Amino acid sequence: MINGTEKPVVNYLTQLGTLLCVLLLLAPGISAQKAQRKRVVVPPPEPQITQKEIDELSEAASKSRATLIEASQTYRESLERLLALQKQEEERVAAIVEKDRGLLEMGLIPKRQFEESEQNLAEAQSKSAETQRQIGSVDHLVAEVRAAEELAKMPTLTQGATRSTAMLIRYVGKSRWAMTDLEKIDAFFRLKFGRVLPVSAFGQTATHSHLGFDHHDAIDVAVHPDTVEGQELIDYLRSQGISFIAIRGSIPGSATGAHIHIGPPSRRIISQQ
Ligand SMILES: [Zn+2]
């Protein structure tokens, strides 16, 4: 039953691959055309590409981003269906554990059989937790695509500058970022809050690769920017000159996808091989 849900994901990925090819073709085309326009000192009677065409290309790229978000939601829905099946399986195995517990107490089954049932339950719970984690990862990714759209509208920030909107806080740090900086960020968080830094994505994850999103040089932390933990973490990152994008949610009024992305923005779409 569970395997039956994988086909829509594969089909969807195939469609997404096509979409990403379109994005890749569009993106350099727009910048190249803009550069070409800038180099022309004496304007020709008719520009090689009109503003209308540029607008149309930008609109197409924007539509592609919208399609990417839509595709991500389709992927999320397939994960939700998978999770529902895994939860059913979890309940079924949990009932067996309870039944075996009673049989063990009555001396009707060996302890080994009960332990096997417990092991099966642990495995079922682990599968559900992994799917739940993937769903969260898709939410973070969608939030980052929307954040990238918002960042694209902002003027380029200089080093040390911060910009805040209702959706996000963007800080461009002066420090040279390395993924190994995670160690000191985690140490700060443990010292401050007595728990491990809740990293939801370290670099490129399977979800990022499936959706064609380049996240190899960044870390996501599952804390809302407006919580005490979020505020303290943001202050610490700023004190260390570490760039981040703190995202309050993928859509206004909803905290879905809220997290703090540490490192450079991941707006580039990568091709799928
Ligand atoms: Zn991220």
Boltz pocket constraint, residues with backbone or C-beta under 6 A from the ligand:
constraints:
  - pocket:
      binder: B
      contacts: [[A, 144], [A, 215], [A, 218], [A, 219], [A, 220], [A, 260], [A, 261], [A, 262], [A, 266]]
      max_distance: 6.0
